Amino acid sequence: MVEFVQQENPHLRVFNINPGAIATEMQKKSGDIATVDNIRLPASYCVWLASSKEADYLKGRFLWTNWDVTELLQRKDEIKKQNLLTHGLVGL
């Protein structure tokens, strides 16, 4: 869905993000997963995505906020060429 919204509205900056494993009241009650990410991480990541021209090639893609931004930038050509970080049916 995010990919289609981005394609139909190229003037927007649309991303599908996973905020990570953050300690919240709901998470504490569920007890399902260990929290490993700082609560500031998703906010900082979203600011980078929204404001950085470097992140333009990631528009419409699925991202985890705990990924290394430097590595994402280093892998830009690979991500674009192989259409990585998107949803789809591959291999048919």
N, CA, C and O atoms as a GROMACS GRO file, in nm:
protein
  368
    1MET      N    1   0.082  -0.119   0.000
    1MET     CA    2   0.000   0.000   0.000
    1MET      C    3   0.087   0.126   0.000
    1MET      O    4   0.062   0.220  -0.076
    2VAL      N    5   0.189   0.127   0.086
    2VAL     CA    6   0.276   0.244   0.096
    2VAL      C    7   0.342   0.274  -0.038
    2VAL      O    8   0.353   0.389  -0.079
    3GLU      N    9   0.385   0.169  -0.106
    3GLU     CA   10   0.450   0.187  -0.236
    3GLU      C   11   0.356   0.254  -0.336
    3GLU      O   12   0.398   0.340  -0.414
    4PHE      N   13   0.228   0.216  -0.333
    4PHE     CA   14   0.131   0.275  -0.425
    4PHE      C   15   0.102   0.420  -0.389
    4PHE      O   16   0.090   0.505  -0.477
    5VAL      N   17   0.089   0.449  -0.260
    5VAL     CA   18   0.067   0.587  -0.217
    5VAL      C   19   0.183   0.674  -0.263
    5VAL      O   20   0.162   0.785  -0.313
    6GLN      N   21   0.306   0.624  -0.247
    6GLN     CA   22   0.423   0.700  -0.289
    6GLN      C   23   0.424   0.721  -0.440
    6GLN      O   24   0.453   0.830  -0.488
    7GLN      N   25   0.392   0.616  -0.514
    7GLN     CA   26   0.392   0.625  -0.660
    7GLN      C   27   0.287   0.723  -0.711
    7GLN      O   28   0.312   0.798  -0.806
    8GLU      N   29   0.171   0.724  -0.648
    8GLU     CA   30   0.063   0.814  -0.690
    8GLU      C   31   0.087   0.958  -0.645
    8GLU      O   32   0.027   1.051  -0.699
    9ASN      N   33   0.175   0.976  -0.546
    9ASN     CA   34   0.199   1.109  -0.490
    9ASN      C   35   0.349   1.133  -0.476
    9ASN      O   36   0.400   1.138  -0.364
   10PRO      N   37   0.421   1.146  -0.586
   10PRO     CA   38   0.567   1.158  -0.580
   10PRO      C   39   0.616   1.281  -0.504
   10PRO      O   40   0.732   1.286  -0.462
   11HIS      N   41   0.528   1.379  -0.485
   11HIS     CA   42   0.567   1.499  -0.411
   11HIS      C   43   0.570   1.474  -0.260
   11HIS      O   44   0.621   1.557  -0.184
   12LEU      N   45   0.514   1.360  -0.215
   12LEU     CA   46   0.514   1.325  -0.072
   12LEU      C   47   0.635   1.239  -0.039
   12LEU      O   48   0.700   1.183  -0.128
   13ARG      N   49   0.666   1.229   0.090
   13ARG     CA   50   0.772   1.141   0.140
   13ARG      C   51   0.703   1.034   0.224
   13ARG      O   52   0.670   1.058   0.340
   14VAL      N   53   0.680   0.917   0.165
   14VAL     CA   54   0.605   0.809   0.229
   14VAL      C   55   0.699   0.692   0.257
   14VAL      O   56   0.769   0.644   0.168
   15PHE      N   57   0.700   0.647   0.382
   15PHE     CA   58   0.785   0.536   0.423
   15PHE      C   59   0.703   0.442   0.510
   15PHE      O   60   0.612   0.485   0.580
   16ASN      N   61   0.736   0.315   0.507
   16ASN     CA   62   0.675   0.215   0.594
   16ASN      C   63   0.784   0.175   0.693
   16ASN      O   64   0.882   0.112   0.653
   17ILE      N   65   0.768   0.210   0.820
   17ILE     CA   66   0.876   0.183   0.915
   17ILE      C   67   0.833   0.091   1.029
   17ILE      O   68   0.717   0.090   1.071
   18ASN      N   69   0.928   0.014   1.076
   18ASN     CA   70   0.913  -0.065   1.197
   18ASN      C   71   0.992   0.011   1.303
   18ASN      O   72   1.113   0.030   1.287
   19PRO      N   73   0.928   0.056   1.411
   19PRO     CA   74   0.996   0.140   1.509
   19PRO      C   75   1.098   0.066   1.596
   19PRO      O   76   1.176   0.130   1.666
   20GLY      N   77   1.098  -0.066   1.592
   20GLY     CA   78   1.192  -0.141   1.675
   20GLY      C   79   1.126  -0.194   1.800
   20GLY      O   80   1.004  -0.187   1.815
   21ALA      N   81   1.207  -0.246   1.890
   21ALA     CA   82   1.157  -0.303   2.016
   21ALA      C   83   1.175  -0.199   2.125
   21ALA      O   84   1.280  -0.190   2.188
   22ILE      N   85   1.071  -0.121   2.147
   22ILE     CA   86   1.074  -0.008   2.240
   22ILE      C   87   0.996  -0.044   2.366
   22ILE      O   88   0.890  -0.106   2.359
   23ALA      N   89   1.050  -0.005   2.480
   23ALA     CA   90   0.980  -0.029   2.607
   23ALA      C   91   0.862   0.067   2.619
   23ALA      O   92   0.881   0.187   2.636
   24THR      N   93   0.741   0.014   2.609
   24THR     CA   94   0.619   0.092   2.629
   24THR      C   95   0.535   0.020   2.734
   24THR      O   96   0.563  -0.095   2.767
   25GLU      N   97   0.435   0.086   2.785
   25GLU     CA   98   0.348   0.021   2.883
   25GLU      C   99   0.280  -0.102   2.823
   25GLU      O  100   0.271  -0.206   2.888
   26MET      N  101   0.234  -0.091   2.699
   26MET     CA  102   0.169  -0.204   2.634
   26MET      C  103   0.267  -0.320   2.617
   26MET      O  104   0.232  -0.436   2.639
   27GLN      N  105   0.389  -0.289   2.578
   27GLN     CA  106   0.489  -0.395   2.559
   27GLN      C  107   0.522  -0.462   2.691
   27GLN      O  108   0.536  -0.584   2.697
   28LYS      N  109   0.535  -0.383   2.796
   28LYS     CA  110   0.566  -0.439   2.927
   28LYS      C  111   0.458  -0.536   2.973
   28LYS      O  112   0.488  -0.640   3.032
   29LYS      N  113   0.333  -0.503   2.946
   29LYS     CA  114   0.221  -0.589   2.984
   29LYS      C  115   0.219  -0.718   2.904
   29LYS      O  116   0.180  -0.823   2.955
   30SER      N  117   0.262  -0.711   2.777
   30SER     CA  118   0.257  -0.831   2.693
   30SER      C  119   0.369  -0.928   2.728
   30SER      O  120   0.350  -1.050   2.722
   31GLY      N  121   0.484  -0.876   2.765
   31GLY     CA  122   0.596  -0.960   2.802
   31GLY      C  123   0.650  -1.044   2.688
   31GLY      O  124   0.727  -1.137   2.711
   32ASP      N  125   0.611  -1.014   2.566
   32ASP     CA  126   0.649  -1.096   2.451
   32ASP      C  127   0.795  -1.083   2.407
   32ASP      O  128   0.860  -1.184   2.379
   33ILE      N  129   0.846  -0.962   2.402
   33ILE     CA  130   0.980  -0.943   2.349
   33ILE      C  131   1.065  -0.857   2.442
   33ILE      O  132   1.014  -0.777   2.520
   34ALA      N  133   1.193  -0.877   2.431
   34ALA     CA  134   1.285  -0.792   2.506
   34ALA      C  135   1.296  -0.658   2.434
   34ALA      O  136   1.294  -0.653   2.311
   35THR      N  137   1.306  -0.552   2.509
   35THR     CA  138   1.322  -0.420   2.448
   35THR      C  139   1.471  -0.392   2.436
   35THR      O  140   1.547  -0.407   2.531
   36VAL      N  141   1.509  -0.351   2.319
   36VAL     CA  142   1.651  -0.326   2.294
   36VAL      C  143   1.677  -0.189   2.233
   36VAL      O  144   1.792  -0.146   2.228
   37ASP      N  145   1.575  -0.121   2.188
   37ASP     CA  146   1.594   0.007   2.120
   37ASP      C  147   1.550   0.123   2.208
   37ASP      O  148   1.456   0.112   2.286
   38ASN      N  149   1.621   0.233   2.195
   38ASN     CA  150   1.591   0.355   2.269
   38ASN      C  151   1.468   0.422   2.209
   38ASN      O  152   1.451   0.423   2.087
   39ILE      N  153   1.384   0.476   2.294
   39ILE     CA  154   1.259   0.539   2.246
   39ILE      C  155   1.286   0.658   2.153
   39ILE      O  156   1.199   0.694   2.074
   40ARG      N  157   1.404   0.718   2.162
   40ARG     CA  158   1.438   0.831   2.075
   40ARG      C  159   1.471   0.787   1.932
   40ARG      O  160   1.466   0.868   1.838
   41LEU      N  161   1.505   0.661   1.916
   41LEU     CA  162   1.549   0.612   1.786
   41LEU      C  163   1.446   0.631   1.675
   41LEU      O  164   1.480   0.688   1.571
   42PRO      N  165   1.321   0.586   1.691
   42PRO     CA  166   1.224   0.604   1.581
   42PRO      C  167   1.200   0.752   1.548
   42PRO      O  168   1.184   0.787   1.431
   43ALA      N  169   1.198   0.836   1.649
   43ALA     CA  170   1.176   0.979   1.624
   43ALA      C  171   1.292   1.038   1.544
   43ALA      O  172   1.269   1.110   1.446
   44SER      N  173   1.413   1.008   1.583
   44SER     CA  174   1.530   1.059   1.511
   44SER      C  175   1.535   1.006   1.369
   44SER      O  176   1.568   1.079   1.276
   45TYR      N  177   1.501   0.880   1.353
   45TYR     CA  178   1.502   0.817   1.220
   45TYR      C  179   1.399   0.884   1.129
   45TYR      O  180   1.426   0.912   1.013
   46CYS      N  181   1.281   0.910   1.184
   46CYS     CA  182   1.175   0.975   1.105
   46CYS      C  183   1.215   1.116   1.065
   46CYS      O  184   1.184   1.160   0.954
   47VAL      N  185   1.282   1.187   1.153
   47VAL     CA  186   1.331   1.321   1.118
   47VAL      C  187   1.429   1.312   1.002
   47VAL      O  188   1.423   1.391   0.908
   48TRP      N  189   1.520   1.213   1.009
   48TRP     CA  190   1.617   1.195   0.900
   48TRP      C  191   1.544   1.163   0.769
   48TRP      O  192   1.574   1.222   0.665
   49LEU      N  193   1.449   1.070   0.773
   49LEU     CA  194   1.376   1.033   0.652
   49LEU      C  195   1.300   1.152   0.593
   49LEU      O  196   1.298   1.171   0.472
   50ALA      N  197   1.239   1.231   0.679
   50ALA     CA  198   1.156   1.342   0.633
   50ALA      C  199   1.237   1.460   0.582
   50ALA      O  200   1.189   1.537   0.498
   51SER      N  201   1.359   1.476   0.631
   51SER     CA  202   1.433   1.598   0.601
   51SER      C  203   1.557   1.579   0.513
   51SER      O  204   1.612   1.677   0.464
   52SER      N  205   1.601   1.457   0.494
   52SER     CA  206   1.727   1.434   0.423
   52SER      C  207   1.704   1.400   0.276
   52SER      O  208   1.630   1.307   0.244
   53LYS      N  209   1.767   1.474   0.188
   53LYS     CA  210   1.763   1.442   0.045
   53LYS      C  211   1.830   1.308   0.020
   53LYS      O  212   1.798   1.239  -0.078
   54GLU      N  213   1.924   1.269   0.107
   54GLU     CA  214   1.993   1.140   0.094
   54GLU      C  215   1.894   1.024   0.102
   54GLU      O  216   1.919   0.917   0.047
   55ALA      N  217   1.783   1.045   0.172
   55ALA     CA  218   1.686   0.937   0.193
   55ALA      C  219   1.582   0.929   0.082
   55ALA      O  220   1.494   0.843   0.087
   56ASP      N  221   1.591   1.014  -0.018
   56ASP     CA  222   1.490   1.015  -0.125
   56ASP      C  223   1.472   0.879  -0.191
   56ASP      O  224   1.359   0.841  -0.223
   57TYR      N  225   1.580   0.805  -0.210
   57TYR     CA  226   1.569   0.676  -0.278
   57TYR      C  227   1.497   0.571  -0.194
   57TYR      O  228   1.464   0.463  -0.244
   58LEU      N  229   1.474   0.600  -0.067
   58LEU     CA  230   1.405   0.507   0.022
   58LEU      C  231   1.254   0.531   0.028
   58LEU      O  232   1.182   0.456   0.094
   59LYS      N  233   1.207   0.634  -0.041
   59LYS     CA  234   1.063   0.663  -0.041
   59LYS      C  235   0.986   0.541  -0.091
   59LYS      O  236   1.023   0.480  -0.190
   60GLY      N  237   0.877   0.507  -0.020
   60GLY     CA  238   0.793   0.396  -0.058
   60GLY      C  239   0.845   0.260  -0.014
   60GLY      O  240   0.786   0.157  -0.049
   61ARG      N  241   0.953   0.256   0.061
   61ARG     CA  242   1.014   0.129   0.101
   61ARG      C  243   0.989   0.099   0.248
   61ARG      O  244   0.951   0.187   0.326
   62PHE      N  245   1.011  -0.027   0.285
   62PHE     CA  246   0.994  -0.074   0.423
   62PHE      C  247   1.128  -0.068   0.494
   62PHE      O  248   1.228  -0.121   0.445
   63LEU      N  249   1.130  -0.004   0.611
   63LEU     CA  250   1.254   0.018   0.684
   63LEU      C  251   1.238  -0.010   0.832
   63LEU      O  252   1.130   0.007   0.888
   64TRP      N  253   1.345  -0.055   0.894
   64TRP     CA  254   1.350  -0.070   1.038
   64TRP      C  255   1.432   0.046   1.093
   64TRP      O  256   1.537   0.079   1.038
   65THR      N  257   1.385   0.109   1.199
   65THR     CA  258   1.454   0.228   1.249
   65THR      C  259   1.587   0.197   1.316
   65THR      O  260   1.665   0.289   1.342
   66ASN      N  261   1.614   0.072   1.344
   66ASN     CA  262   1.743   0.041   1.406
   66ASN      C  263   1.851   0.004   1.303
   66ASN      O  264   1.959  -0.041   1.341
   67TRP      N  265   1.822   0.021   1.176
   67TRP     CA  266   1.922  -0.003   1.072
   67TRP      C  267   2.022   0.111   1.069
   67TRP      O  268   1.988   0.226   1.096
   68ASP      N  269   2.144   0.079   1.037
   68ASP     CA  270   2.252   0.176   1.028
   68ASP      C  271   2.232   0.262   0.902
   68ASP      O  272   2.233   0.211   0.790
   69VAL      N  273   2.215   0.392   0.922
   69VAL     CA  274   2.189   0.484   0.811
   69VAL      C  275   2.308   0.488   0.716
   69VAL      O  276   2.290   0.493   0.594
   70THR      N  277   2.428   0.485   0.769
   70THR     CA  278   2.548   0.486   0.685
   70THR      C  279   2.550   0.365   0.592
   70THR      O  280   2.583   0.378   0.474
   71GLU      N  281   2.515   0.249   0.645
   71GLU     CA  282   2.512   0.128   0.563
   71GLU      C  283   2.403   0.136   0.457
   71GLU      O  284   2.424   0.095   0.343
   72LEU      N  285   2.287   0.190   0.493
   72LEU     CA  286   2.180   0.208   0.394
   72LEU      C  287   2.227   0.296   0.279
   72LEU      O  288   2.200   0.267   0.162
   73LEU      N  289   2.298   0.401   0.312
   73LEU     CA  290   2.348   0.492   0.208
   73LEU      C  291   2.454   0.424   0.123
   73LEU      O  292   2.459   0.445   0.002
   74GLN      N  293   2.538   0.343   0.185
   74GLN     CA  294   2.641   0.270   0.110
   74GLN      C  295   2.580   0.168   0.015
   74GLN      O  296   2.638   0.136  -0.088
   75ARG      N  297   2.464   0.115   0.050
   75ARG     CA  298   2.399   0.011  -0.030
   75ARG      C  299   2.292   0.068  -0.124
   75ARG      O  300   2.211  -0.008  -0.178
   76LYS      N  301   2.291   0.198  -0.142
   76LYS     CA  302   2.189   0.265  -0.223
   76LYS      C  303   2.174   0.201  -0.361
   76LYS      O  304   2.062   0.168  -0.401
   77ASP      N  305   2.283   0.185  -0.434
   77ASP     CA  306   2.275   0.130  -0.570
   77ASP      C  307   2.217  -0.011  -0.570
   77ASP      O  308   2.134  -0.044  -0.654
   78GLU      N  309   2.260  -0.093  -0.475
   78GLU     CA  310   2.210  -0.231  -0.464
   78GLU      C  311   2.060  -0.232  -0.434
   78GLU      O  312   1.985  -0.308  -0.493
   79ILE      N  313   2.018  -0.147  -0.341
   79ILE     CA  314   1.877  -0.139  -0.302
   79ILE      C  315   1.791  -0.097  -0.421
   79ILE      O  316   1.684  -0.155  -0.444
   80LYS      N  317   1.836   0.003  -0.495
   80LYS     CA  318   1.760   0.049  -0.611
   80LYS      C  319   1.760  -0.053  -0.724
   80LYS      O  320   1.655  -0.082  -0.781
   81LYS      N  321   1.877  -0.108  -0.756
   81LYS     CA  322   1.890  -0.201  -0.868
   81LYS      C  323   1.808  -0.327  -0.847
   81LYS      O  324   1.743  -0.376  -0.940
   82GLN      N  325   1.810  -0.380  -0.724
   82GLN     CA  326   1.739  -0.505  -0.695
   82GLN      C  327   1.598  -0.481  -0.640
   82GLN      O  328   1.528  -0.576  -0.604
   83ASN      N  329   1.558  -0.354  -0.634
   83ASN     CA  330   1.427  -0.316  -0.581
   83ASN      C  331   1.403  -0.378  -0.443
   83ASN      O  332   1.298  -0.435  -0.416
   84LEU      N  333   1.503  -0.365  -0.357
   84LEU     CA  334   1.496  -0.420  -0.222
   84LEU      C  335   1.409  -0.334  -0.132
   84LEU      O  336   1.380  -0.218  -0.164
   85LEU      N  337   1.368  -0.389  -0.021
   85LEU     CA  338   1.290  -0.321   0.083
   85LEU      C  339   1.150  -0.285   0.034
   85LEU      O  340   1.091  -0.185   0.077
   86THR      N  341   1.097  -0.366  -0.057
   86THR     CA  342   0.961  -0.349  -0.105
   86THR      C  343   0.884  -0.478  -0.082
   86THR      O  344   0.943  -0.583  -0.056
   87HIS      N  345   0.754  -0.470  -0.091
   87HIS     CA  346   0.670  -0.589  -0.079
   87HIS      C  347   0.634  -0.637  -0.218
   87HIS      O  348   0.608  -0.557  -0.308
   88GLY      N  349   0.631  -0.767  -0.235
   88GLY     CA  350   0.591  -0.818  -0.365
   88GLY      C  351   0.602  -0.969  -0.373
   88GLY      O  352   0.657  -1.034  -0.284
   89LEU      N  353   0.549  -1.022  -0.478
   89LEU     CA  354   0.556  -1.164  -0.506
   89LEU      C  355   0.673  -1.185  -0.602
   89LEU      O  356   0.669  -1.140  -0.716
   90VAL      N  357   0.776  -1.254  -0.555
   90VAL     CA  358   0.898  -1.270  -0.632
   90VAL      C  359   0.923  -1.417  -0.659
   90VAL      O  360   0.895  -1.501  -0.573
   91GLY      N  361   0.975  -1.449  -0.775
   91GLY     CA  362   1.017  -1.585  -0.802
   91GLY      C  363   0.924  -1.667  -0.890
   91GLY      O  364   0.948  -1.786  -0.909
   92LEU      N  365   0.822  -1.607  -0.944
   92LEU     CA  366   0.732  -1.682  -1.033
   92LEU      C  367   0.768  -1.659  -1.177
   92LEU      O  368   0.703  -1.714  -1.266
   0.00000   0.00000   0.00000
